[in-house]
Amino acid sequence: MTVPEAMFLFALVAIPLTLMPGLDSALVLRTAVVHGNRHGYATALGIGAGTLAWGVAAAVGATTVLAASETAYRALTLAGAAYLVWLGGQMLWSSFRPGRYDALPDEVRLSSAHVAARSPWRSFAVGAGTNLLNPKVGVFYLATIPQFLPDDVPHLLMGVLLAVEHNILGLAWLTLLINAAGLARRWLSGRAIARVTDRVTGVVLLAFGGRIGWNALTGQARVI
């Protein structure tokens, strides 16, 4: 297997998983609708950074140790579940708080004051934290990267190349979602829609985090 062949075959596996609706897509869409495209891109870059970190970790064998240790895997899984539950709960709580959306007009665009009120670095941190605390990303790389390592190429280099390829695919898809949200903001930027978006995303995060936590507590956290 050559390097181009390995990257092509890996893309065939990664693209369907990238396009599947999931936590990353929901988080980026919610951020783009409520805070604007700039924050949507910051969140997407944070998600990409977290994904790349897991890919590099898999390439150097860190996730091998994680997958071999039930205790370590379960602890990290519970930490990730707690983070997702906290993030979802915060969104739900904020959506019911009086005055939460006062800076958002019931018009066709976000107010500049609302966009400026939140730092893009915070959006980046939320995106990165969501992926860094999701060990299933690491397990995905652990299960797939070894299958696409040509014998005559350093495994670390090839693993990083595959992780970068997956990152580029993911960022391209999230960019499409952000631009779609930008085009649709004429209908999606009002207070009522922002409130519904927060609540739907919050429920998704709570459900996803709760499922991960339950599986960890009941001994089902291991997925390989």
VOBA-1610 file (N, C-alpha, C; in pm, whole numbers, padded with zeros to 5 digits, always signed):
BEGIN
Met+00085-00120+00000Met+00000+00000+00000Met+00088+00125+00000Thr+00066+00216-00095Thr+00141+00341-00101Thr+00074+00447-00013Val+00143+00557+00006Val+00087+00667+00087Val-00040+00723+00023Pro-00041+00754-00108Pro-00167+00804-00168Pro-00282+00704-00154Glu-00253+00575-00172Glu-00358+00474-00158Glu-00411+00470-00015Ala-00321+00477+00082Ala-00362+00475+00222Ala-00450+00595+00255Met-00412+00713+00206Met-00490+00833+00236Met-00626+00830+00166Phe-00630+00774+00045Phe-00757+00763-00027Phe-00851+00666+00045Leu-00799+00550+00085Leu-00882+00451+00153Leu-00928+00502+00289Phe-00841+00575+00359Phe-00879+00632+00489Phe-00991+00735+00470Ala-00983+00812+00361Ala-01087+00912+00335Ala-01222+00845+00312Leu-01223+00728+00250Leu-01348+00656+00228Leu-01415+00618+00360Val-01332+00596+00463Val-01386+00564+00595Val-01425+00691+00669Ala-01342+00794+00658Ala-01360+00915+00738Ala-01474+01004+00689Ile-01493+01012+00557Ile-01594+01105+00503Ile-01736+01073+00552Pro-01782+00947+00544Pro-01918+00920+00595Pro-01934+00953+00743Leu-01831+00926+00822Leu-01838+00957+00965Leu-01841+01108+00987Thr-01769+01182+00903Thr-01767+01328+00914Thr-01903+01388+00881Leu-01970+01330+00782Leu-02098+01386+00737Leu-02215+01345+00825Met-02196+01245+00911Met-02305+01203+00999Met-02340+01313+01097Pro-02469+01347+01113Pro-02507+01447+01214Pro-02464+01403+01353Gly-02405+01494+01426Gly-02358+01458+01559Gly-02332+01580+01644Leu-02259+01559+01751Leu-02234+01663+01849Leu-02159+01782+01789Asp-02055+01756+01710Asp-01975+01864+01653Asp-02060+01954+01564Ser-02141+01893+01477Ser-02225+01971+01387Ser-02326+02056+01465Ala-02388+01995+01567Ala-02487+02068+01646Ala-02423+02186+01719Leu-02304+02165+01774Leu-02236+02271+01849Leu-02197+02387+01758Val-02143+02355+01640Val-02101+02459+01547Val-02221+02537+01493Leu-02328+02466+01458Leu-02447+02534+01408Leu-02507+02627+01513Arg-02515+02578+01635Arg-02571+02659+01743Arg-02487+02785+01764Thr-02355+02770+01763Thr-02267+02884+01785Thr-02278+02985+01671Ala-02282+02936+01547Ala-02291+03025+01432Ala-02422+03102+01431Val-02531+03035+01469Val-02663+03100+01468Val-02672+03205+01578Val-02626+03170+01698Val-02644+03258+01813Val-02537+03366+01820His-02411+03333+01787His-02301+03428+01806His-02237+03477+01677Gly-02274+03420+01563Gly-02219+03467+01437Gly-02114+03373+01378Asn-02082+03397+01251Asn-01990+03310+01179Asn-01850+03306+01241Arg-01805+03420+01291Arg-01671+03427+01350Arg-01656+03327+01463His-01757+03319+01548His-01753+03225+01659His-01776+03082+01611Gly-01853+03067+01503Gly-01871+02935+01445Gly-01738+02880+01396Tyr-01660+02966+01328Tyr-01528+02922+01280Tyr-01435+02892+01397Ala-01442+02974+01503Ala-01357+02951+01620Ala-01390+02816+01684Thr-01518+02785+01695Thr-01560+02656+01749Thr-01512+02541+01661Ala-01526+02559+01529Ala-01481+02455+01436Ala-01331+02432+01447Leu-01255+02540+01459Leu-01109+02526+01475Leu-01075+02457+01606Gly-01152+02486+01712Gly-01129+02418+01839Gly-01157+02269+01828Ile-01266+02234+01759Ile-01298+02093+01736Ile-01186+02027+01656Gly-01137+02099+01553Gly-01028+02045+01473Gly-00902+02024+01555Ala-00873+02118+01645Ala-00754+02104+01729Ala-00765+01983+01820Gly-00883+01963+01877Gly-00903+01846+01962Gly-00892+01716+01885Thr-00949+01714+01764Thr-00940+01595+01679Thr-00796+01565+01643Leu-00721+01670+01606Leu-00581+01652+01569Leu-00499+01602+01687Ala-00528+01653+01806Ala-00455+01608+01925Ala-00476+01459+01949Trp-00601+01414+01935Trp-00629+01270+01950Trp-00558+01189+01842Gly-00556+01241+01720Gly-00490+01169+01611Gly-00341+01153+01636Val-00277+01260+01682Val-00134+01252+01713Val-00110+01156+01829Ala-00199+01162+01929Ala-00185+01071+02044Ala-00196+00926+01999Ala-00288+00900+01908Ala-00302+00763+01857Ala-00179+00722+01780Ala-00123+00816+01704Ala-00006+00785+01623Ala+00114+00747+01708Val+00128+00806+01823Val+00243+00774+01909Val+00211+00666+02011Gly+00090+00613+02005Gly+00056+00500+02090Gly-00005+00536+02224Ala-00035+00664+02249Ala-00091+00701+02379Ala-00228+00639+02401Thr-00309+00635+02296Thr-00442+00579+02314Thr-00439+00427+02329Thr-00326+00364+02290Thr-00313+00220+02311Thr-00313+00190+02460Val-00239+00271+02535Val-00236+00254+02681Val-00374+00283+02739Leu-00439+00388+02687Leu-00572+00425+02737Leu-00672+00313+02713Ala-00669+00255+02592Ala-00764+00149+02560Ala-00734+00022+02638Ala-00608+00002+02677Ala-00571-00120+02750Ala-00607-00111+02898Ser-00634+00009+02946Ser-00664+00029+03087Ser-00811+00066+03103Glu-00888-00024+03160Glu-01030+00003+03184Glu-01048+00122+03277Thr-00964+00131+03380Thr-00977+00238+03478Thr-00952+00373+03415Ala-00843+00384+03337Ala-00810+00512+03273Ala-00916+00551+03172Tyr-00961+00454+03093Tyr-01061+00483+02991Tyr-01192+00528+03055Arg-01233+00458+03163Arg-01359+00492+03229Arg-01351+00629+03295Ala-01235+00660+03356Ala-01219+00790+03422Ala-01229+00903+03320Leu-01161+00888+03206Leu-01166+00993+03104Leu-01305+01003+03042Thr-01370+00889+03025Thr-01506+00888+02972Thr-01601+00963+03064Leu-01590+00938+03195Leu-01677+01006+03290Leu-01648+01156+03293Ala-01520+01194+03280Ala-01485+01336+03275Ala-01547+01401+03153Gly-01539+01334+03038Gly-01600+01388+02917Gly-01750+01397+02929Ala-01813+01295+02988Ala-01958+01296+03006Ala-02001+01411+03097Ala-01926+01431+03206Ala-01957+01540+03299Ala-01947+01676+03230Tyr-01845+01693+03145Tyr-01827+01818+03073Tyr-01945+01844+02979Leu-01987+01741+02905Leu-02098+01757+02811Leu-02229+01786+02884Val-02251+01718+02997Val-02371+01743+03075Val-02370+01886+03130Trp-02255+01930+03178Trp-02243+02068+03229Trp-02269+02169+03118Leu-02211+02146+03000Leu-02228+02238+02889Leu-02374+02243+02845Gly-02438+02125+02832Gly-02578+02121+02794Gly-02669+02183+02898Gly-02642+02154+03026Gly-02721+02213+03134Gly-02709+02363+03138Gln-02588+02413+03113Gln-02567+02558+03111Gln-02648+02624+02999Met-02651+02560+02882Met-02729+02615+02771Met-02878+02617+02804Leu-02927+02507+02862Leu-03069+02502+02898Leu-03103+02606+03004Trp-03020+02614+03107Trp-03044+02709+03215Trp-03044+02852+03162Ser-02946+02884+03076Ser-02938+03019+03022Ser-03058+03052+02935Ser-03112+02950+02865Ser-03224+02976+02775Ser-03350+03016+02850Phe-03358+02984+02980Phe-03474+03020+03061Phe-03448+03144+03146Arg-03326+03199+03138Arg-03292+03313+03223Arg-03345+03442+03162Pro-03415+03523+03240Pro-03468+03650+03188Pro-03356+03739+03136Gly-03377+03798+03022Gly-03280+03892+02966Gly-03167+03826+02889Arg-03167+03693+02880Arg-03057+03621+02815Arg-03042+03663+02669Tyr-03152+03693+02601Tyr-03147+03721+02458Tyr-03183+03866+02425Asp-03174+03954+02527Asp-03212+04093+02503Asp-03123+04160+02399Ala-02997+04117+02390Ala-02905+04177+02293Ala-02932+04130+02151Leu-03016+04028+02136Leu-03052+03977+02004Leu-03185+04039+01960Pro-03182+04118+01854Pro-03309+04177+01807Pro-03391+04073+01734Asp-03522+04095+01730Asp-03609+04009+01650Asp-03609+04060+01507Glu-03488+04071+01450Glu-03473+04118+01314Glu-03386+04020+01238Val-03328+04062+01129Val-03263+03969+01039Val-03115+03951+01067Arg-03058+04023+01163Arg-02915+04006+01187Arg-02885+04022+01335Leu-02771+03966+01374Leu-02727+03976+01512Leu-02677+04117+01539Ser-02695+04165+01661Ser-02642+04295+01697Ser-02493+04283+01719Ser-02419+04389+01685Ser-02274+04387+01703Ser-02237+04376+01850Ala-02320+04430+01939Ala-02291+04421+02083Ala-02298+04277+02130His-02395+04201+02078His-02408+04062+02119His-02289+03979+02070Val-02246+04004+01944Val-02133+03929+01889Val-02005+03960+01965Ala-01987+04089+02002Ala-01864+04129+02068Ala-01859+04086+02213Ala-01973+04049+02270Ala-01977+04019+02413Ala-01905+03890+02447Arg-01885+03803+02352Arg-01822+03673+02376Arg-01691+03665+02299Ser-01586+03622+02366Ser-01455+03611+02303Ser-01451+03489+02211Pro-01393+03502+02090Pro-01376+03385+02004Pro-01292+03276+02069Trp-01201+03316+02159Trp-01119+03216+02229Trp-01206+03126+02315Arg-01314+03181+02369Arg-01404+03098+02448Arg-01473+02995+02358Ser-01513+03038+02240Ser-01575+02945+02145Ser-01476+02837+02104Phe-01350+02878+02082Phe-01245+02782+02047Phe-01227+02680+02160Ala-01225+02730+02284Ala-01204+02641+02399Ala-01319+02542+02415Val-01442+02587+02389Val-01557+02497+02399Val-01545+02386+02295Gly-01510+02423+02172Gly-01493+02323+02067Gly-01383+02225+02097Ala-01268+02276+02142Ala-01154+02188+02174Ala-01187+02098+02292Gly-01248+02155+02395Gly-01281+02075+02513Gly-01379+01964+02483Thr-01475+01992+02394Thr-01574+01890+02358Thr-01507+01768+02297Asn-01408+01788+02212Asn-01341+01674+02149Asn-01233+01612+02236Leu-01159+01694+02309Leu-01052+01640+02393Leu-01107+01551+02503Leu-01228+01580+02550Leu-01287+01501+02657Leu-01381+01393+02603Asn-01371+01364+02476Asn-01449+01255+02416Asn-01352+01144+02372Pro-01329+01043+02456Pro-01230+00939+02422Pro-01269+00856+02302Lys-01394+00863+02258Lys-01433+00786+02140Lys-01360+00836+02016Val-01321+00965+02016Val-01241+01016+01905Val-01107+00944+01902Gly-01045+00931+02020Gly-00918+00860+02028Gly-00930+00714+01990Val-01038+00651+02034Val-01059+00509+02002Val-01081+00491+01852Phe-01149+00587+01788Phe-01166+00580+01643Phe-01030+00577+01575Tyr-00941+00665+01617Tyr-00808+00668+01556Tyr-00729+00541+01589Leu-00742+00496+01712Leu-00671+00375+01751Leu-00715+00256+01667Ala-00844+00251+01633Ala-00897+00138+01557Ala-00868+00150+01408Thr-00854+00273+01357Thr-00841+00290+01211Thr-00699+00317+01163Ile-00624+00401+01233Ile-00492+00441+01184Ile-00401+00321+01159Pro-00394+00222+01249Pro-00304+00109+01223Pro-00337+00033+01094Gln-00461+00047+01044Gln-00500-00024+00922Gln-00448+00045+00795Phe-00397+00166+00808Phe-00356+00244+00691Phe-00212+00293+00704Leu-00125+00208+00755Leu+00016+00244+00775Leu+00103+00162+00680Pro+00150+00221+00569Pro+00241+00150+00479Pro+00369+00110+00552Asp+00423-00005+00516Asp+00540-00058+00587Asp+00664+00028+00570Asp+00677+00096+00457Asp+00800+00171+00430Asp+00792+00318+00471Val+00690+00355+00549Val+00672+00493+00595Val+00673+00495+00747Pro+00747+00590+00810Pro+00745+00599+00957Pro+00602+00609+01009His+00567+00525+01104His+00429+00518+01152His+00383+00649+01214Leu+00471+00716+01285Leu+00433+00844+01346Leu+00396+00945+01238Leu+00478+00956+01135Leu+00452+01051+01027Leu+00323+01018+00956Met+00301+00890+00925Met+00180+00851+00854Met+00056+00872+00940Gly+00067+00841+01068Gly-00045+00863+01157Gly-00084+01009+01164Val+00015+01097+01170Val-00012+01241+01173Val-00074+01287+01041Leu-00025+01233+00928Leu-00082+01269+00798Leu-00230+01230+00790Leu-00263+01112+00839Leu-00403+01068+00837Leu-00489+01155+00928Ala-00435+01191+01044Ala-00511+01277+01135Ala-00533+01415+01074Val-00431+01467+01006Val-00445+01597+00940Val-00549+01589+00827Glu-00546+01479+00752Glu-00645+01460+00645Glu-00787+01460+00702His-00807+01387+00809His-00939+01383+00873His-00978+01521+00924Asn-00882+01593+00978Asn-00908+01728+01029Asn-00953+01821+00917Ile-00885+01813+00803Ile-00920+01898+00688Ile-01060+01866+00638Leu-01093+01737+00631Leu-01227+01696+00589Leu-01333+01750+00684Gly-01305+01739+00814Gly-01399+01787+00914Gly-01418+01937+00908Leu-01309+02012+00894Leu-01319+02157+00887Leu-01392+02202+00760Ala-01371+02129+00650Ala-01442+02164+00526Ala-01592+02147+00545Trp-01632+02039+00610Trp-01775+02014+00633Trp-01834+02118+00728Leu-01763+02149+00836Leu-01812+02246+00931Leu-01820+02385+00869Thr-01727+02416+00778Thr-01731+02545+00708Thr-01857+02556+00624Leu-01895+02447+00558Leu-02020+02447+00482Leu-02139+02473+00573Leu-02139+02410+00690Leu-02249+02429+00784Leu-02255+02575+00832Ile-02139+02632+00860Ile-02135+02770+00909Ile-02187+02866+00802Asn-02144+02845+00677Asn-02191+02932+00569Asn-02340+02915+00546Ala-02389+02791+00560Ala-02533+02769+00547Ala-02609+02842+00657Ala-02554+02838+00779Ala-02617+02910+00889Ala-02616+03060+00864Gly-02505+03109+00803Gly-02496+03251+00773Gly-02600+03293+00670Leu-02620+03210+00569Leu-02720+03241+00467Leu-02861+03235+00524Ala-02880+03146+00622Ala-03014+03128+00680Ala-03040+03220+00798Arg-02942+03304+00834Arg-02960+03385+00955Arg-03076+03483+00942Arg-03114+03514+00820Arg-03232+03600+00800Arg-03353+03544+00873Trp-03360+03410+00878Trp-03473+03344+00945Trp-03435+03288+01081Leu-03305+03279+01111Leu-03262+03209+01232Leu-03207+03300+01341Ser-03203+03432+01321Ser-03133+03517+01416Ser-03224+03581+01521Gly-03353+03556+01516Gly-03442+03614+01615Gly-03428+03551+01751Arg-03482+03617+01851Arg-03470+03568+01990Arg-03535+03431+02007Ala-03652+03413+01948Ala-03723+03287+01965Ala-03642+03170+01908Ile-03584+03189+01787Ile-03506+03084+01726Ile-03378+03058+01805Ala-03314+03165+01853Ala-03192+03147+01933Ala-03222+03068+02060Arg-03337+03096+02122Arg-03376+03024+02243Arg-03400+02876+02213Val-03470+02850+02103Val-03497+02710+02064Val-03366+02640+02030Thr-03276+02708+01959Thr-03147+02648+01923Thr-03068+02609+02047Asp-03065+02699+02146Asp-02995+02669+02272Asp-03056+02548+02341Arg-03187+02541+02343Arg-03254+02432+02414Arg-03235+02299+02343Val-03245+02300+02211Val-03225+02176+02136Val-03082+02127+02152Thr-02986+02219+02136Thr-02845+02180+02151Thr-02817+02134+02293Gly-02875+02203+02391Gly-02857+02163+02530Gly-02908+02023+02557Val-03025+01990+02501Val-03081+01856+02518Val-02991+01752+02451Val-02939+01785+02331Val-02848+01692+02262Val-02724+01666+02346Leu-02666+01772+02402Leu-02547+01757+02485Leu-02576+01676+02611Leu-02688+01705+02675Leu-02725+01630+02795Leu-02747+01482+02764Ala-02817+01455+02655Ala-02843+01316+02618Ala-02714+01243+02582Phe-02629+01310+02505Phe-02503+01248+02463Phe-02413+01224+02584Gly-02400+01325+02669Gly-02317+01310+02789Gly-02374+01208+02885Gly-02506+01208+02900Gly-02569+01111+02989Gly-02550+00968+02941Arg-02560+00948+02812Arg-02540+00813+02757Arg-02397+00765+02778Ile-02301+00855+02752Ile-02160+00819+02773Ile-02135+00786+02919Gly-02186+00870+03010Gly-02167+00847+03152Gly-02232+00718+03199Trp-02352+00691+03151Trp-02423+00568+03189Trp-02346+00445+03142Asn-02298+00448+03019Asn-02221+00336+02967Asn-02094+00314+03049Ala-02032+00425+03091Ala-01910+00411+03171Ala-01941+00350+03307Leu-02047+00396+03369Leu-02082+00347+03503Leu-02129+00200+03501Thr-02187+00159+03390Thr-02237+00021+03381Thr-02140-00074+03312Gly-02018-00023+03288Gly-01916-00110+03230Gly-01926-00126+03080Gln-01998-00036+03012Gln-02013-00047+02866Gln-01935+00060+02794Ala-01844+00128+02865Ala-01774+00241+02804Ala-01678+00198+02695Arg-01625+00077+02707Arg-01530+00033+02607Arg-01603+00002+02477Val-01554+00056+02366Val-01624+00040+02239Val-01542-00042+02139Ile-01429-00094+02178Ile-01350-00177+02088Ile-01321-00307+02157
//
